[in-house]
């Protein structure tokens, strides 16, 4: 298979037009049409539908588009790895970090460690949600992601990094029994106004599951996706929230909000590094993954994070 034809096919789909794709590739449109015909003959499938509005991929075309992205990226990585085999590690590595978790907290540590140990690697950090990350990894658009959960998920594999505990962040004026350092049983949080992200967010799912385990429902008064808004709302006394330790520390405001541990049950979530189970990592990406593992091990020793049960001592 000529990789040039795959590149041309991607350009046609991306631009939605044979004319625009030909101009972008600096080739004649008849030649581009011939490449498309060769691809369709090879796969014995119609790959594009032409109309007055342009071209759109068929279902077979969409499948080829996803595979072509991954194939071309792997081919580029192979070329780069071969060229750099006799030099220090370098290249481009993309890492997705999910907000509302330790992933966001690890970003600065990852940047610093990568600059110190692999200064020739260009690190690209992307923030987003786990569902989008898994799709990007399977398509070869990003190399790895730090996200919640430990799988299984088709097309990707998970390596647990750490286990993060959830904490209550509440305005200082909200009274709770017991010493400030003592954990609050979850049952005592029934009825208090809570501000949480939507049900698409892992934080909300974890909190809902915990309340469900004691046959109760949380009193959700607002769904807030912005950490800045959540921080200000808690500080102003609008309500409380429940978040992983790393995020709770970010939004707690000295003298205006406090962090309390939760018990019976404790709410926890595994944070893992996720990679494709089909596409091999480049040497540079393997190096960055190892940096992530080292950072997570150090974080697990901080006291608020735990190492996964199957992690090496």
Legacy VTK file of the C-alpha trace (Angstrom):
# vtk DataFile Version 3.0
C-alpha trace
ASCII
DATASET POLYDATA
POINTS 313 float
0.000 0.000 0.000
1.399 3.380 -1.059
1.317 5.705 1.953
0.939 8.622 -0.467
-2.544 7.377 -1.356
-3.493 7.213 2.307
-2.274 10.771 2.849
-4.295 11.909 -0.144
-7.382 10.134 1.156
-7.039 11.842 4.552
-6.703 15.218 2.884
-9.833 14.637 0.789
-11.869 13.739 3.871
-10.433 16.612 5.920
-11.162 19.215 3.253
-14.425 17.670 2.069
-13.513 18.365 -1.541
-11.356 16.792 -4.242
-10.614 20.255 -5.646
-9.451 21.673 -2.312
-7.486 18.529 -1.516
-5.717 18.634 -4.887
-4.775 22.278 -4.309
-3.501 21.545 -0.797
-1.444 18.588 -2.036
-0.246 20.520 -5.109
-1.277 17.794 -7.538
-3.711 17.720 -10.451
-7.269 16.715 -9.612
-7.344 13.866 -12.202
-4.271 12.369 -10.548
-5.932 12.632 -7.132
-9.090 11.001 -8.480
-6.963 8.156 -9.846
-5.400 7.608 -6.409
-8.879 7.437 -4.897
-9.991 4.936 -7.544
-6.938 2.803 -6.798
-7.819 2.759 -3.086
-11.420 1.797 -3.793
-10.248 -0.942 -6.150
-7.797 -2.234 -3.542
-10.418 -2.418 -0.786
-13.253 -3.280 -3.161
-15.385 -0.731 -1.351
-16.812 2.670 -2.192
-15.004 5.041 0.151
-16.527 8.450 -0.655
-19.898 9.811 -1.656
-19.784 12.798 -4.020
-22.458 15.513 -4.042
-22.831 19.179 -4.958
-21.790 20.048 -1.407
-18.525 18.070 -1.661
-17.512 14.591 -0.594
-18.310 12.623 2.556
-16.904 9.234 3.598
-18.992 6.081 3.530
-18.928 3.765 6.524
-16.004 1.930 4.881
-14.365 5.294 4.286
-14.691 6.245 7.949
-13.076 2.965 8.981
-10.201 3.524 6.556
-9.821 7.117 7.767
-9.261 5.959 11.361
-6.777 3.277 10.342
-4.959 5.601 7.928
-4.349 8.126 10.704
-2.841 5.455 12.923
-0.800 3.846 10.109
0.716 7.135 8.965
1.565 8.203 12.486
3.247 4.870 13.167
5.175 5.135 9.895
6.347 8.644 10.798
7.421 7.421 14.234
9.363 4.563 12.665
11.203 6.963 10.355
11.972 9.326 13.230
13.133 6.518 15.544
15.455 5.102 12.906
16.960 8.520 12.185
17.452 9.234 15.882
18.668 5.756 16.837
22.250 6.916 17.271
21.406 10.143 19.140
19.632 11.133 22.344
15.900 10.642 22.638
13.866 13.284 20.852
10.583 13.641 19.081
7.003 14.687 19.763
4.969 13.011 22.534
1.356 13.937 23.279
-0.164 13.232 26.705
-3.799 13.733 27.665
-4.470 14.784 31.251
-8.028 14.650 32.567
-9.140 17.571 34.755
-10.827 17.005 38.137
-8.178 14.429 39.020
-4.535 13.867 39.826
-3.908 14.118 36.090
-4.104 17.897 36.220
-1.839 18.010 39.278
0.743 15.780 37.604
1.039 18.069 34.570
3.552 20.507 36.079
5.637 17.701 37.579
5.616 15.922 34.213
6.741 19.049 32.373
9.604 19.670 34.799
10.773 16.055 34.864
10.598 15.709 31.081
12.624 18.880 30.578
15.266 17.657 33.019
15.611 14.066 31.816
14.672 14.319 28.105
15.182 17.931 26.993
15.000 17.041 23.284
11.509 15.559 23.540
8.747 17.989 22.605
5.958 17.320 25.095
2.398 18.198 24.089
-0.091 18.207 26.994
-3.814 18.151 26.264
-6.643 18.526 28.791
-9.961 16.800 28.183
-12.296 14.016 29.243
-11.602 10.303 29.353
-14.072 9.297 26.635
-12.475 11.677 24.139
-8.976 10.575 25.157
-9.670 6.896 24.541
-10.898 7.690 21.023
-7.855 9.886 20.319
-5.518 7.137 21.540
-7.173 4.489 19.381
-6.922 6.802 16.362
-3.261 7.542 17.052
-3.908 11.244 17.621
-2.317 11.218 21.087
0.183 8.760 22.552
-1.222 8.278 26.041
-3.508 9.769 28.659
-3.696 9.920 32.426
-7.323 9.174 33.235
-9.615 7.630 35.800
-10.373 3.935 35.964
-8.448 0.771 35.241
-10.442 -0.626 32.322
-11.134 -2.819 30.594
-11.883 -0.766 27.487
-11.717 -2.060 23.953
-8.758 -0.748 21.958
-6.751 0.589 24.902
-4.909 -0.789 27.918
-4.563 0.682 31.416
-1.633 0.721 33.796
-2.693 1.911 37.280
-0.639 4.826 38.612
-2.220 5.667 41.958
-5.429 5.601 43.944
-6.888 8.989 44.904
-9.278 9.610 47.793
-12.199 12.058 47.604
-12.733 14.833 50.183
-15.475 17.260 51.142
-14.771 20.951 50.505
-17.223 23.127 52.403
-17.621 26.775 53.516
-16.112 27.433 56.949
-19.499 28.385 58.404
-21.084 24.982 57.710
-21.113 23.093 61.038
-20.252 19.411 61.255
-19.865 17.314 64.409
-16.483 16.084 65.535
-12.994 17.520 65.326
-11.889 19.252 62.153
-9.357 16.497 61.547
-11.875 13.655 61.875
-13.588 12.032 58.898
-17.291 12.709 58.323
-19.519 9.681 57.673
-21.125 9.985 54.263
-24.589 9.588 55.808
-24.129 12.953 57.543
-23.738 14.634 54.145
-27.221 13.633 53.021
-29.216 16.811 52.490
-26.352 19.309 52.409
-26.280 21.410 49.209
-23.679 19.953 46.861
-22.224 21.415 43.670
-20.744 18.775 41.369
-19.956 18.323 37.675
-22.494 16.638 35.396
-23.127 12.892 35.292
-20.710 12.557 32.360
-17.852 13.360 34.754
-16.206 10.539 36.720
-16.373 12.630 39.913
-20.153 12.771 39.772
-20.417 9.070 38.969
-18.180 8.177 41.936
-20.144 10.381 44.341
-23.508 9.078 43.098
-22.284 5.492 43.494
-21.112 6.145 47.063
-24.475 7.630 48.110
-26.262 4.791 46.350
-24.239 2.291 48.395
-25.865 3.703 51.575
-29.267 3.865 49.836
-29.302 7.657 49.712
-29.086 10.358 47.030
-26.884 13.470 47.096
-28.591 16.870 47.258
-27.263 18.353 44.014
-28.121 22.063 43.800
-25.901 22.938 40.813
-23.814 21.210 38.153
-20.556 23.108 37.728
-17.816 22.142 35.269
-15.493 25.104 35.936
-13.096 24.619 38.831
-12.711 28.400 39.166
-16.461 28.873 39.537
-16.659 25.952 41.952
-13.879 27.449 44.097
-15.574 30.859 44.285
-19.024 29.359 44.914
-17.789 27.317 47.885
-15.881 30.309 49.266
-19.031 32.456 49.025
-21.082 29.860 50.895
-23.281 28.801 47.952
-22.735 25.125 48.697
-20.187 22.385 49.218
-18.516 19.912 46.873
-16.795 16.518 46.915
-13.617 16.158 44.885
-10.426 14.078 44.615
-7.706 15.217 47.007
-5.548 16.923 44.378
-8.478 19.005 43.087
-9.888 19.719 46.547
-6.544 21.290 47.443
-6.751 23.525 44.363
-10.168 24.990 45.113
-9.988 25.281 48.914
-9.621 28.943 49.916
-7.760 29.665 53.191
-10.064 31.065 55.931
-13.140 30.671 53.663
-13.424 26.935 53.015
-12.193 23.754 54.660
-11.366 20.214 53.539
-12.777 17.253 55.452
-12.190 13.543 54.943
-15.177 11.274 54.228
-15.774 7.824 55.712
-18.306 4.973 55.677
-17.653 4.588 52.792
-14.426 6.198 51.681
-14.707 7.361 48.061
-11.696 6.412 45.935
-10.778 6.301 42.268
-7.896 4.638 40.439
-5.863 6.889 38.140
-4.147 5.075 35.259
-1.992 5.776 32.247
-3.848 4.639 29.150
-2.212 3.636 25.850
-3.299 1.895 22.663
-3.191 -1.892 22.722
-2.663 -1.918 18.948
-0.145 0.854 18.200
3.333 0.560 19.757
4.733 3.594 21.551
7.740 5.363 20.117
10.957 5.284 22.152
10.306 8.879 23.207
6.766 8.018 24.318
8.024 5.039 26.328
10.468 7.374 28.085
7.688 9.825 28.960
5.491 7.004 30.248
8.331 5.918 32.526
8.634 9.486 33.807
4.906 9.428 34.601
5.285 6.173 36.523
8.136 7.635 38.597
6.106 10.770 39.377
3.105 8.693 40.412
5.235 6.566 42.737
6.556 9.720 44.407
3.012 11.116 44.670
1.777 7.905 46.276
4.291 8.451 49.073
2.816 11.877 49.881
0.191 10.384 52.180
-3.030 11.398 50.421
-2.481 9.191 47.389
-2.007 5.439 47.456
-0.079 3.123 45.214
-2.242 0.592 43.341
-2.360 -2.828 44.950
-0.488 -4.422 42.057
2.210 -1.718 41.908
5.768 -2.652 42.668
7.133 -1.617 46.046
LINES 1 314
313 0 1 2 3 4 5 6 7 8 9 10 11 12 13 14 15 16 17 18 19 20 21 22 23 24 25 26 27 28 29 30 31 32 33 34 35 36 37 38 39 40 41 42 43 44 45 46 47 48 49 50 51 52 53 54 55 56 57 58 59 60 61 62 63 64 65 66 67 68 69 70 71 72 73 74 75 76 77 78 79 80 81 82 83 84 85 86 87 88 89 90 91 92 93 94 95 96 97 98 99 100 101 102 103 104 105 106 107 108 109 110 111 112 113 114 115 116 117 118 119 120 121 122 123 124 125 126 127 128 129 130 131 132 133 134 135 136 137 138 139 140 141 142 143 144 145 146 147 148 149 150 151 152 153 154 155 156 157 158 159 160 161 162 163 164 165 166 167 168 169 170 171 172 173 174 175 176 177 178 179 180 181 182 183 184 185 186 187 188 189 190 191 192 193 194 195 196 197 198 199 200 201 202 203 204 205 206 207 208 209 210 211 212 213 214 215 216 217 218 219 220 221 222 223 224 225 226 227 228 229 230 231 232 233 234 235 236 237 238 239 240 241 242 243 244 245 246 247 248 249 250 251 252 253 254 255 256 257 258 259 260 261 262 263 264 265 266 267 268 269 270 271 272 273 274 275 276 277 278 279 280 281 282 283 284 285 286 287 288 289 290 291 292 293 294 295 296 297 298 299 300 301 302 303 304 305 306 307 308 309 310 311 312
